[in-house]
Amino acid sequence: MNYRVFRGEKELSVHTAAIFPPPYHRNRVMEYIQFTAQYPVCLTIHSDIAVTDAVIRPLRLGLTPEISDGILRIWIEKPVKFSLEINRSAENNLLVLAEEERYEGFLKEEDAGREGKLWYFEKGVHDVGVLTVAGNDVTVYMEEGAYIHGKIDLDHCERVLICGYGVISMEKYPYEMRHTYQRCINAMYCRDLTIRDITIMDSNDWSLRVFGCDRVLVDNVKIIGCRGNSDGVDVCGSRDVLVQNVFTRVWDDSLVVKALDTGNAENITFRSCILWNDFARPMEVGVELRADEVKHIRFEDIDVLHSPTGYPLMGIHHGDRAVVSDVVFEDIRIEDAPGAQLFDIRITPSYWNRDSRMGCIRDVVFRNIRVTGSPGIPRLMSNSRLQGYDEEHDIKGVSVENLSILGKTVHDAKSLGLLCMNYVDQVSFRVDEASERLKMIETGMEWERPLRRKPDGSYEGVLGIWLDNPHETAMEKEIRLEISPAHTGEYDRERRRVLLPAKERVSLSWPISLPAGKYVIALQSVDPEICPVWQYVPLDWILTRGRCEESLPIPFVNYYGDRLGSMRAWIQDDCLALQSELLEREDCRMIVYAARPVPCRKGEVLFSVEETDFGEVPAVINGEDGPEAAPQLRCPLEITLVFKNEPKV
């Protein structure tokens, strides 16, 4: 344990929850405390980690810990949920769940005349397997300190309440038991359902599914998940649903709207939620939208603490029959999301679609969206995107109102970095005239001396980068060049400060040396006023015939800069010959794939590397007009399965 926590003289229990953060090598644990109190209270926190600084997220809370001799003190005025991050690092954080004193005497009073059924789980460990609730007027109460192994199925119920400060977990059930143990809370065809205050842990598949239901309230639920498909709350083909005050730290999507042939999805609101996604998307409508209509969807007053992999923060992805309309994202605050897309709205076939016809998207609003950073951004955001499918299945009516990045307001597609692609109409921007606008610096990339193959098989050239300042005042900007895969080749990796005179262009040169391989070369910055620019560069590895010494050694360098060795390859007696010092090690295996060249079809992947999984460079696909960045493709599963890109070996 890294922390000991005291409220006054009382030491609080510190619990752990399984998480799966980058770089996705193994499960780890997050420590958390949960307590009820009469406020205000002061927490005193002792850390085994040397403390030089700390931050409390969400930043909007304005909570600042007092630090003295390595001990932290935090004053809490009311029930609140936050992440305490030592030395401003999300690693080894402490999650604080300060709850309202809600249940003192609750059951004694309420149960005295209750006609329905009560499931009561007192403090302690309970193994329930599958708890099926199939009647009306049922209460499932989890006392604070109750820890339940299993899941709850609700089927065609009315007036059901699930509540309490207990925990329900599926940690005992491995992936192989998913046919029975999936979705910790699964509500199917229910009416007048309330789920309040509980904590859901380590669900095998989606954590809380609302499926074909009407009139549902999900309030103050905490969800922590570490597995693939460990979504937070999935509202599927349901109506009149309110999800509020929810905290998620999940590996997959956090708040999702779908429709799975259980009627229209409409009047669904997510508000006052705090989201942390270790891999996928915080807010999503789609992919499966099998209904006639998906409408009146609201995401309001939401904080995104961390979303590290570059996925869209707000998305609508559609390939089924629904008419999607009246979707609003409002009062969204985004902290740590390096390289992410703000939003991605797209109509396209995918693995998850089942309908024989496609729908369309109408009237989407992004209002009062703020990218505050952590603070600041370590890298430029990926371009947002609007893309329809054809003239009938298109996107119409997208409004961007008062969207700001690091305190400056976007006012058009260029300042947002928005790609308006095929079959998109009626896109508008509204800004507060008194706000300071982003002043974009246009950029470009062209080869002063193209990459040429040297006798040793490596490539050398000089890349030119230009920056245009179209404004009336001079500006100073900081830029850097990034080539992926990381730690490969030789070039100037240092940041450069560039003075840009008013109304002038400045050009810079980057000599570059690279071994054979496939690369993305990108201009990067911490400044959102720099327009992103990149190139996809494939460099052939041409094998020689004859002796090993004449072949170029290709280095093995991983994402962390570890240089493990190299390999030479050449043609000898019409065979492929390989030589590597790694083959002499007993602890090393090498797998070599070879394939005949095949044509690359439209939409297939040209480029994906380890940094793609970590949000530092998007995959590149073979687009309609050449190489195209694909920020929605952030892992091999997405590339090969979901979006059917079938990359060739």
Beta strands, then each sheet from edge to edge (+ up, - down):
strand 1: 3-7
strand 2: 10-12
strand 3: 15-19
strand 4: 28-36
strand 5: 41-47
strand 6: 54-57
strand 7: 66-68
strand 8: 71-76
strand 9: 80-86
strand 10: 94-99
strand 11: 117-121
strand 12: 124-133
strand 13: 138-142
strand 14: 146-155
strand 15: 158-163
strand 16: 167-169
strand 17: 185-188
strand 18: 191-196
strand 19: 199-201
strand 20: 208-211
strand 21: 214-219
strand 22: 222-224
strand 23: 233-236
strand 24: 239-244
strand 25: 247-250
strand 26: 255-260
strand 27: 265-277
strand 28: 283-290
strand 29: 293-306
strand 30: 314-318
strand 31: 323-336
strand 32: 343-347
strand 33: 360-371
strand 34: 384-387
strand 35: 395-405
strand 36: 408-409
strand 37: 418-420
strand 38: 424-430
strand 39: 442-453
strand 40: 459-469
strand 41: 475-484
strand 42: 496-500
strand 43: 504-514
strand 44: 517-524
strand 45: 534-539
strand 46: 554-557
strand 47: 563-572
strand 48: 575-579
strand 49: 605-607
strand 50: 619-623
strand 51: 626-630
sheet 1: 2+ 1- 5+ 8- 7+
sheet 2: 3+ 4- 10- 9+ 6-
sheet 3: 11+ 13+ 15+ 18+ 21+ 24+ 27+ 25+ 22+ 19+ 16+ 14+ 12+
sheet 4: 11+ 13+ 15+ 18+ 21+ 24+ 27+ 29+ 31+ 33+ 35+ 36-
sheet 5: 11+ 13+ 15+ 18+ 21+ 24+ 27+ 25+ 22+ 19+ 16+ 14+ 17+ 20+ 23+ 26+ 28+ 30+ 32+ 34+ 37+
sheet 6: 11+ 13+ 15+ 18+ 21+ 24+ 27+ 29+ 31+ 33+ 35+ 38+
sheet 7: 39+ 40- 43+
sheet 8: 42+ 41- 44+ 45-
sheet 9: 46+ 47- 48+
sheet 10: 49+ 50- 51+
end
